[in-house]
Structures are given as C-alpha cells and as structure tokens.
Amino acid sequence: MPTRASHLPHYVERTALQKLRDTPGLLAPHLMPAGPKTLSKMVEKTWIALQAGSPVRYCITPEGEAALKAKIPMPRSAQTHAR
C-alpha cells in the first residue's frame, strides 16, 4: 500500500480530529488511540493546538478541519473496479 500524503490524516489522526471537532478542549487521554507522539506531530502540522491552562487540553484548528475535509485519493486500480 502506498504511503499516505503528509497533508492527509491517517486513521488515528482522523479519530482524534473527529473527537475534537465534536468536543473541543479534550484532554490527551480522551484522544486515544492517539498517543503523545501522534499528538505532538499533529501540533507540528498545526492540525490541533494546545489550549492555555492546566491540565493540557487540545482543540482543532482550521487546518485540522481542512485536513478532515480533504479528499482521499483512490488508487487507480480501485477506480476501475468500482465502475
């Protein structure tokens, strides 16, 4: 399977983004299966942001919304079988 483009979220990232879209300000444990490394990568990609305060909470950014709405390309072979 080809690697996914970096601007498209993979399954774990999509799950976290969807949870944050439904409930902004979640704590990291509520974003499982996304772990600390995945969350830090999502912050680097500017898909999520840390909210001020303690304990640390996350919120989805406009870039994260765009990543969720991005069209996932279908492999050419799957397109021919779908017809």
N, C-alpha and C positions, 0 to 999 in steps of 0.2 A: 504494500500500500504506500503511495507517495506521501511524503511528509506534508502536513498542513501548513499553509502560508502563515507567517507570524501575525498577520493582521486578523486572522480568524481564530476565535477561541476554540479550544478543544473541549471535550465533554466536561471535564472537571471545572474548567474556567466558565463554561456556559452555565453550569449548575449554580456556581457562586454568583454570577451576574444576574441570573434569573431570581435568585433568592433576594439579592439586594434591590432589584427593581421592585419586587413585591413588598419588601420590608427594609427601608433604608436604616442604617445605623446598627447593623448586626455586629455582634462580637465574633471573633475568629472561630470559636468552637461551633457556632451556628452555621458556618460556611463549609462544613465538612461535606464532601471529601477533600476540599481544598485545604492543603496544609500551609505552614509558614512559608515554604519556598515558593509555592504557587501564588500565594497572596502577594509576596514581595515582587514577583515577576509581573503580576497584574498591576501593581502600583507603578512599576517601572514603565509599563506600557501605557500608563495613565488611564486605564480602564476603571480603576477604583481609586479612592482617596481615603486617607485617614481622617477621621473626624477628631477635632480637638477634644481633649478631656481624658479622663481615666475612668474606667478601662478603655483600651483602644477599640474603637468602632470603625467600621468601613461604610462607605457609601459609593454608589455607582456614579460615574462621571458621564458627560455627554459622549465622550469617546467610547466608553463602555457600552452605552446604548447603541451607538453606531456599530460596534463590533457584534452585538447581538443581532442586529438587523441585517448585517452583511450576508449576501447570498453565498452559499457554499457551492462551489463549482462541482458539477457531476463529472466523473471520468467519462471520456468519450465512449468507451465500450458500454457503460451503463446506459447512456443515452440511446444507443442503437437498439438495446434490448428492451427499452421502455416503449418503443413505438409499436 
